[in-house]
Amino acid sequence: MPEGHSVHRIARQFDRNYVGRVVAASSPQGRFAEGAALLDGREAVSVRAVGKQMFLAFDGDLWLRVHLGMYGAWDFAGEILVDPTIASANGRMGQTNQRGTDLVDSDLDGDAPVLDAAGENSLTSIGAPRRARVHVRMSEQTRGLDAPGDHDDADEWPPPVVGQVRLRLMTDITCADLRGPTACELQTPDEVQATIAKLGPDPLVDDPVAGEERFTEVVRRKPTPIGLLLMDQSVVSGIGNVYRAELLYRALLDPHTPGKLVPEEVVRSIWRDWSRLLVIGVETGQMMTMDDLDPEAYRRAMAHRDDRHWVYHRAGLPCRVCGTEIVLEEMGARKLYWCPSCQK
């Protein structure tokens, strides 16, 4: 499931490439045909992300709410103006986070991109706004840069519809296809506010001090295990399975500890750590949760998920600190990884 950093990156991509432009909307799959018809021909006027949800506003006080859920993803094609605050020439963003996307015909400068094992293309530096042409491979198994002069379906405009596309949003040079979301609906401004009011604080949206106070107050009065509270989007927005495991390890906290028994200073440290990790995730496009890596170790970590986490996806392997076998269990119908020795 896409976690909060991915959704903020997607929102920033829409801000750079859609806000201020008239959008052509359609529903190739047909499941959002009426909604697409209402959006078609309107100007996108603003966008915001809160936790795992994105809200795209159009003229006429009409908002598109998208929650990607477990399997949703956005695919971008065309000319993408990269947001200077994020370090990726974005292609696929969401459940597979750019897998199957190649950077072609680019004029990007700066450091060479680091390609991770899932096909993610993240630059190691953040520069001024840069324009890059990207396309989505028809086969997710095909990766690599096209040779000069190659021609394939990526040369077509608009791009051919591939698979079950719930919603296609197009400008004259950019195309975004939405697939497999949990929620894709139109809302009024009041409905948007009601939706957001049900969500917990988001470090990139809420005032940091107010967000910390709200998070701390809720956690400290709950008998629910902290491992469940961190996944509750009404308690805190944006944390998913990866960040949950890593935040708990970094706090050296047993996931089963009731929220009300977690010391206040630990609860506050978790909020501040989440605020920091979220910014890193938005900037790099990857859930980097290990600190103080030397340049070579950092590059390995950017290239391979197994090198950038303390406990996540390390069931049965020795803890990086104490050597105890990392435990895998189910909590809240999701896999939880933790070290029973460090996290006492």
N, C-alpha and C positions, 0 to 999 in steps of 0.2 A: 504494500500500500504506500502511495506517496505520502511523505511526511511534510511537516510545515514548510521546510526550506524549499521543496520543489514547487509548492503552490505559490509561494512568494516570488519565485523565479518566473513562473508562468505569468503571474500578474504583471511583473515588470516587463516581460516580453510584449504583452498586450498593450501596456502603456506606451512603449516605444513605437509599436508598429500598427496599432489600431485606433487609439484615442485621437480624436480630431479628424478621423476619416469616415467617409460613408462606407457602410459594410453591406455586402451582398450575402444573404443568409439562405441556406437550404438544408434540408434533411434528407440526404440520399437514402438513408435507411427507412425513412418515412415515419419513425416513431415520434419525431418532434416537428412534424410538418406544419401544424398550426402555429406553434411558437416561432418557427423560422420565418413563416410568412409575416408575422407581426414585426419581426426584427429587420426584415429585408428592406434595404433602402434607407435605414436610419443611420445617424452618425453616432459612433461610440464616443462618449463624453468623459468617462472616468472609469477606473478599475480599482478594486481593492481586494486584498487577500486577508482573511482572518482564519488562522489555524489551517485546516485542511480544505477550506471553502474559498471559492473565488466569486466575486460579484462584479459584473461588467455592466456599466450603466449606458443606456442609449437615450437619445433625445426623446422627449415625451414622457419622462419619468418612468421608463421601463427598464427593469434590471434583469439580467440573466444570472441565475445562481447555478454554479456547477460544483458538485462534490464528486471527486474522482472515485472515491471508495477503494475497493481492493484492486480493481482491474482497469480503471479508467486511465486514459492518456490523451494528451494533445499531440498531434503531429503538425509541425510547421513546414511549409515549403515556400519557395520564392526568395525574395530579397529580404533578409532579416537585419534590421538595425539593432546591433547588440547593445544592451544597456551597459553603460560604463561601470555600474556598481556590481555587475556579475561577470564571472570570468569564463563564459562559455559562448561559443557560436552555436546557439541552441538549435536542435532539431527536435527529436522526440523527447517529450517531457511528460513524466507521469509515472505509471506503474513500472515501466522499463527504462525511464529516464534517458532518452536519446538513443536507445539501442536501435540499430538499423538505420542510422542517419549518418551521411557522409558530408564533410565540408568540401565543397568544390568551388573552383573559380573565385577563390577568396583573396582579399587584399589585407588580411590580418597581418599585423606586425607583432613584435615582441617575442617572448619566449615560445618555444615549440609547445604544442598541446601535449598533454599527458592523456593517453588513451587507456581507460581501465578495461578490465576483462569483460565487462558488460557492454562495451562499445561506447562508453561515455566520453565525450570530447570536452575536456576542461582545460582552459589556459592557465598557466601558472602565474600570470600577472594580469592586472586590471588596468586597461588603458582608456583612452578617449573613445567616444562612440565610433564604431567601425561598422562598415557595411559588408556583409558576407552573403553569398548565395549558397543556400543549402537545399538538399532534397532528401526525400525518404526513400530508401531502397524498397523495392517490391518484396524482396526476400530478406527476412531479418538475419539469415545466415550469411548474407553477402556483405562484406565490409571492405573498407579500403578506399583510397582516392581514385577517382576516375582518371584515366590517362587523357592527355590533351587530345581533343578531337573525337573522344568517345561520344556516342549518342545513345540514349535510351529514353524510357518514359519520362525521365526527369526533365527533358527538353520541352515537354508538352505544357501548354498553359491554356486553361487551368489544368492542374495535375489530374490524372485519372483517379476516380474514386476506387479505393481498394478496401475490401472488407466492409464491415458494418459501421458506417459513419453516422453517428446520431445527429451531428450538427457540423456543417461546414460554414466558416466565416471567411469572407474574402474581401480584400481591397484590390486595387489594380495590380499590385505587385506581390502581395502576401496572401497565403492560404493557411488556415488552421482547421484541422479536422479533429473532432472530438469522438472518441470511441469508448464504449463500455463504462460510462459514468454511473455512479449510484444515484445521483440527482442531476437533472438538467431541467430547469423550470424558469418561468418568468415570474417576477415578483414586483409588487409596488414598492415605493420607498418605505412605507410603514411595515410591510412584510419583511423587507431586508433588515430593518432595525430590530424587528421582533426575533428574527433568526439569529442575528449577532448577539442580542441580549442573552440568549440561552448559552452562549459559548463562554468558556473561561478566558482569562487574559492571555493575550499574545504579546510577547516582548517587542515585536516590531510594530505593534499597533497601539497598545496601551502605554500610558505613562509608566516608566519603569518602576517608580516608587509605589504608585497606586496599584500596579499589577502585582508587585511583590507582596504588598499588604493583603490584597484580595486572595491571592494564592495561599499565603501562609495561614490566613484566618480560616479558610475552608478546610485545608488539610488538617489543621490542628484540632478541629472539632469532629473529625470523621473517625469511626471505628474501623473503616474499610482499610485493607492492606495498602500500603503506599504503592506497591506494584500495580494495583488496580486503579488507584487514584490518578497516577500519571497518564494513564490511557483514557481517562474520562475527560472528554472534550468540554464538559461543563465545568471542570475544575481548572484545567489549563489547556490551551489550544495548541495543536500542532504536533504533539509528541506521539510517536508511533512505536512500533515494536523495537526498532533499532535504538532510537534515542532513549527509550525507557530502560533497556538493559544497560546501556552505557552510562546514563546518568546515575543509576543506582550503584553501579560499580564505582564510579568516580567519587560518590559520596560514601563508599564503603558501608552501604546500608542493606540490611536484610529485606528483600522484597515483601516479606510477610508481616513486617512491622505495621501495626495499625497506625494510621495517620496521626491520631491524637497522641501517640506515644513517641513520635519522632521529635527529637529536640528542636525547638524553634530555630536555633541557629543552623541546624542541618536543613530544615525546610527552606530557609532563606538562601542557603548556599546552593540548593538544587535550582531554585528559580534563577539565580545569577549565573549558574553554570549553563542552564538551558538558554538564557539570553545570549551568552557568549557562543555556544555551539551553533545556535540558530543562525547567527550572523556568518559564521564560518561556512555553514552549509549553503547559505544563499550565495556567498561570494565564490565558492569553489564548485558548487553543484554536487558535492559529495559529503557524506556524513562522516567527516573526519573527527574522531573523538580521542585521539592520542596526542599528547603534548610533547614539546621539546624534542622533536625529531631532527636529526641532522639532515642536510640536503638530500643525501642518497636515500635515507630511510623515508623521508617525506615523499620523494618521487615514487618509491616502491609502494607506499601507502596510497598515493593517489591512483596508482595503476591497478592495485589489487585490494579488494575489500578486506581480505583476510589479514592484511598488514596495517589496517587503520582502525581496528576495534580492539577493545580490551577483552570483552567476553562474547559479544554477539557472534552467533554462528560458529562458536568454538566448543560445542558440546563434546565431552570426552577428551579434550586437549588440556594440557597443563596450564594453569593460571600463569600469566606472564610475570607475576610478582612472587607468588608463594609456591607454585608448582602443583597445587591441588587441582584435581580434575574438575573442569567446568561442568556444572549441572544443567540439564535441559528438563524443564517441566512445563506443564500447561497452566497458564493463569489467565483468566478472562478469555478463554477460548483462543488464546494466542501463545506462541512459544516464548518462553522466558529463559534466558541464559544468565547464570550467575555463579559466583564463586562462594561456596559455603564456608570457606576459611576466612577470606578477606572481608566478606560481607556478613559479619556477625552482629 
